[in-house]
Amino acid sequence: MHPSTCSSSLRASPKRWGFRDVSDWLSCISNKLFNGWH
């Protein structure tokens, strides 16, 4: 998943989120933090 996709996917379909979407988003955020994103 692209780092820029994290926030855009949030706005895309916040009401139709499944566990997989959330876990993907969390892993995306984790990658950002791991890469030194502040």
C-alpha atoms as an extended CHARMM CRD file, in Angstrom:
* protein
*
        38  EXT
         1         1  MET       CA              0.0000000000        0.0000000000        0.0000000000  PROA      1               0.0000000000
         2         2  HSD       CA              1.2650000000        3.4520000000       -0.8800000000  PROA      2               0.0000000000
         3         3  PRO       CA              1.8930000000        5.8000000000        2.0920000000  PROA      3               0.0000000000
         4         4  SER       CA             -0.3150000000        8.4640000000        0.5340000000  PROA      4               0.0000000000
         5         5  THR       CA             -3.1280000000        5.9380000000        0.2530000000  PROA      5               0.0000000000
         6         6  CYS       CA             -3.4820000000        5.7340000000        4.0390000000  PROA      6               0.0000000000
         7         7  SER       CA             -5.4340000000        8.9420000000        4.5360000000  PROA      7               0.0000000000
         8         8  SER       CA             -7.1860000000        8.8270000000        1.1690000000  PROA      8               0.0000000000
         9         9  SER       CA             -8.5650000000        5.3550000000        1.9040000000  PROA      9               0.0000000000
        10        10  LEU       CA             -9.9370000000        6.7780000000        5.1430000000  PROA      10              0.0000000000
        11        11  ARG       CA            -12.0720000000        9.2670000000        3.2260000000  PROA      11              0.0000000000
        12        12  ALA       CA            -12.9710000000        6.7480000000        0.5430000000  PROA      12              0.0000000000
        13        13  SER       CA            -15.3970000000        4.5230000000        2.4410000000  PROA      13              0.0000000000
        14        14  PRO       CA            -15.2760000000        5.0040000000        6.2200000000  PROA      14              0.0000000000
        15        15  LYS       CA            -18.6900000000        3.4000000000        6.6950000000  PROA      15              0.0000000000
        16        16  ARG       CA            -17.9740000000        0.2070000000        4.7930000000  PROA      16              0.0000000000
        17        17  TRP       CA            -14.7980000000       -0.7640000000        6.5660000000  PROA      17              0.0000000000
        18        18  GLY       CA            -14.0210000000       -4.3710000000        7.3540000000  PROA      18              0.0000000000
        19        19  PHE       CA            -11.3600000000       -5.8660000000        9.5870000000  PROA      19              0.0000000000
        20        20  ARG       CA             -9.0710000000       -6.3320000000        6.6100000000  PROA      20              0.0000000000
        21        21  ASP       CA             -9.3040000000       -2.6680000000        5.6450000000  PROA      21              0.0000000000
        22        22  VAL       CA             -8.5130000000       -1.5610000000        9.1780000000  PROA      22              0.0000000000
        23        23  SER       CA             -5.5610000000       -3.9230000000        9.5060000000  PROA      23              0.0000000000
        24        24  ASP       CA             -4.2180000000       -2.7670000000        6.1400000000  PROA      24              0.0000000000
        25        25  TRP       CA             -4.5170000000        0.8560000000        7.2390000000  PROA      25              0.0000000000
        26        26  LEU       CA             -2.8570000000        0.1370000000       10.5700000000  PROA      26              0.0000000000
        27        27  SER       CA              0.0240000000       -1.6240000000        8.8630000000  PROA      27              0.0000000000
        28        28  CYS       CA              0.3140000000        1.3440000000        6.5230000000  PROA      28              0.0000000000
        29        29  ILE       CA              0.5620000000        3.7300000000        9.4810000000  PROA      29              0.0000000000
        30        30  SER       CA              3.0390000000        1.4000000000       11.1630000000  PROA      30              0.0000000000
        31        31  ASN       CA              5.2070000000        1.5000000000        8.0590000000  PROA      31              0.0000000000
        32        32  LYS       CA              5.1370000000        5.2950000000        8.1060000000  PROA      32              0.0000000000
        33        33  LEU       CA              6.1800000000        5.3680000000       11.7480000000  PROA      33              0.0000000000
        34        34  PHE       CA              8.8210000000        2.7260000000       11.1260000000  PROA      34              0.0000000000
        35        35  ASN       CA             10.2300000000        4.7930000000        8.2870000000  PROA      35              0.0000000000
        36        36  GLY       CA             10.5100000000        7.8260000000       10.5290000000  PROA      36              0.0000000000
        37        37  TRP       CA              7.2550000000        9.5630000000        9.6150000000  PROA      37              0.0000000000
        38        38  HSD       CA              6.2720000000       12.1540000000       12.2100000000  PROA      38              0.0000000000
